[in-house]
Amino acid sequence: MKIKRFLVFILVIILLALLSIYYPKLTGKVVSGLDRDYEKESCFVNRVIDGDTLVCDNQTIRLLGVNTPEKNKPYYLEAKEFLSKTENQTIYILRDSEDIDKYERKLRYVFYEDELVNVLILQRGLATSFMLENLKYEEKLKVAENYAQRSELGLWIKSKEVCAGCLELLELNYTGEFFIIKNNCDFKCDLTDWSVKDDANHFFKLESLDAKQEKRYDSKTKIWNDDGDRFFMRDNYGKLIVFYEY
């Protein structure tokens, strides 16, 4: 009888262990990193690399959930200058489920003067949101970006160029890896230095379009994510022409 009860006890332990492993997969619930016991850590900012990357206690920190413009792109300097207020200051960093990216940078939320810098930089339109799924502060980051978009701040300022109202995205085919744009106006549009980018940092240089002309652009490598991505078309000043997401 004692042996039977012992075996039942062992069986229950095994079932509970299996349930802890497979329950999230069966229910579709994902436990985010912040539901574990991660705590804020203080560190001293040695220098700021760009708008979303800094060196803190000699470790490279990449801000979670945001993507700021690359060097020599519009709003790069503004984003870097905004983050530079943390330089030579003590900040607090907090991790989520993913610790380090493929470049060996620590992925963190950054808190300075009791404010979440990741949110503030989105709120000012100096960054766009990036890889938000299952992040602890996903909703706050979305709200911040939506505010900047509605208010047309920074990267969300709409272009006033003559051809801004002429251009249309006819198709973005993420399986075929191409997009088609059209000039709907009765005059030629010079798109020199205009660009298209995805949610990450893959850029396409645009060419001039004659009146009513359509043009297809094919990706040289796999660019557009099958499970969702974004399309930004900007003029030579970085002002927004077309925004589309799926």
N, C-alpha and C positions, 0 to 999 in steps of 0.2 A: 504493500500500500504506500509506504514511504517512497519507494523507488518510483511508483507511478506518479505521485505528486511532484517529485523532483523533476521527472521528465516533462510534465506539464508546465512547470515553472520555466524550465530551459526553453521549451517551445514558445512560450509567451515572450520571453526575452528576445528570442530570434525574430519573432513576428514584429515586435516593436522596433527593433533595429532596422528591419527591412522597410517598415512603414516610414520611418524617419528619412530613409534614403529616397524612396520612390513616391512618397505623397506629393511633394511639390510638382513632380513630373505628371502625375495622374490628374491633379487638380488644375494644372497650368499656373500655379502660384510660384513665383520666384522670390526667394529670400534675398533681399538686398544686403549689401555689405554693412549698411548702417544699422540693420536689425541685429547685427552681432555687436560685440562689446568694443567697438572702436572708439577711441577718445581723441579729443583735440590735442595736438602737440604744438608747443611753441618752438619757433626757430627764428633766426636772424637773417634777414634778406641781404645777401652779399651784392647781388646785382640783378637787374631785370634784362632778360634777353630780347623779348618782344612782348606783344600785348597779352599773350596767354602762357608765357613761360618765364620762370625766374629761377635764380639759384639761391637756395636757403640752407644755411649751415653746410655749404659746399655740396649740396645735393640739388639736382635739377628737378624742378616741380612744374608739371603741366596742369593748368587749371581744367578741372572737369566740366564737361557740358558746354564748352564754348570754343569757338574757332574765330580768331582775329585775322585780319588781312596779313598776307606775307609781305616781306620787305619789298620796297619799291611799288607797292600797290596803294591806291587811295585808302586813307584812314589807318594805315600802318603806324605812322608816327603818333597819331592821336591816341590810338589804343595803347601803344607802348608808354606814352607820356602818362596816361591814366594809371597804368599799373606801377609806374615808376615812383608813385607817392609812397609805395611800400619799401623802397630802397633804403637801406641802412636803418630799417625799423624791425621791431619784433612783431611777427604775425603768428597766427594759429592756423594749422593745417589739419585737415580731416580726410581720411580715406573713405572710399565706398567699397563695393565688392571687388573691383579690379584694382590691384595695387600698382603695377608697373606696366608701361606700354612697351612696344617693340623696340623703342629707342632707349630703353632703360631709364625713362623718366618716371618719377613718381606722380601718379594721378591723384589730385587732391582738390578739395574745396579750400579756399583761402579766406580767412577771416582777418579783417583789419579794423581796428577801432569798433569792434562789435558788429561789423557789417560784413555780409557775404559778398566778397568782391566779384565772384562769378556772376551773381545776379546783377550787380551794379553795372558791370561792363556791357551786359546785354541790354539793360534798361536804357543806356545812353546810345545804343545803336552802334557801338564800336566793335561788336562781334555778332555772329549768328550762332544759334544753338547747334550743338553737335553731339550725336550719340547719347540721347537723353534716356533711352529706354531702361527702365528699372533703377534709375538713380533715385536716391533718397530725396533730393531736392528737385526732381523732375518738374513738378507742378510750379514751383517758384520760378524756375528758369523759363518755363513756357510763358508764364504771366509777364515776366520782365521783357521777354522778346516781343510778345504781342503788344505791349505798351509802346515799345519803340517803333514797331511797324505801324500801328495806328497813328502815332504822333509824327511819323515820317522823320525820324531822327537818324543821323549818321548814315549807315549803310542802307537805310530804308528811305532816304530822300529820293523822290522821283525826279527823273531827268526832265529838263525843259528844252532839250535839243529839238530841232525841227522834226527830225525823224522819229522821235520817241513814240509818237502816236501812230506811226506807220507800221511798225514791226509787230509781227504776230508769230507765236509759236504754233505751228500747225500740228506737229507731232513730236513726241519724245518716245522713242521705242527703246525701252531698256533691255529687251531681249535681243533685238537686232543691233543694239549699240549705235543708234544714230538719232539725230533730230533734224527737223525741217523748219526753217523760218521763212517768212514771206514779207515782202515790202508791199503793203496795200495802197501806197500812195501813187500819184501820177508823176512822180519825179524820182530821180536817182538818189539813193541814200549812201553817203560815204561813211562806212563803218570802220575806218582806220583807227586802230587802237581801242576799238570796242571789244568786249569779250563776253564769253559764256563760261560759267563754272558750275560744278556740281556742289554737293553738300560739303565735300572735302576740299581739296585744292588742285583739282584737275581743270586746266584752262583750255579754251578754244579761242583762237583769234578769228575774228569775223572779217569778211570781205565785202566790198561794196555790192549793193543790190540795185539793179535797174528797176524802173517803175513796174509794179505788179510781178516782179520776179520772185521765184521760190528757189531756195538753195538747201541742199542736204549736206549735213556734216556727219561724217563717220568717225567713230572712236578708233584710235590705233590699238588700244588695249581695252580691257574690260573696265568701264568707268561707272556706269549707272547701276546701282544696286537693285536687285530684283525685289527686295522686301521694303523698298521705300527710299526715296532720294529727293533732292531739290535741284531746281534749275534757276540760276540767276543770270540775267543778261544786263550788262552795265555799259554805259558810255565811257568815253575816254577820261572822264572826271570821276568815275566810280559811282555815278548816280544810276539808280535803278530804272531799267526799261521794262523787263518782264520778270516776274517771279511765279514759279509753278512748283508744286510739290505733289507727290503721290505716295 
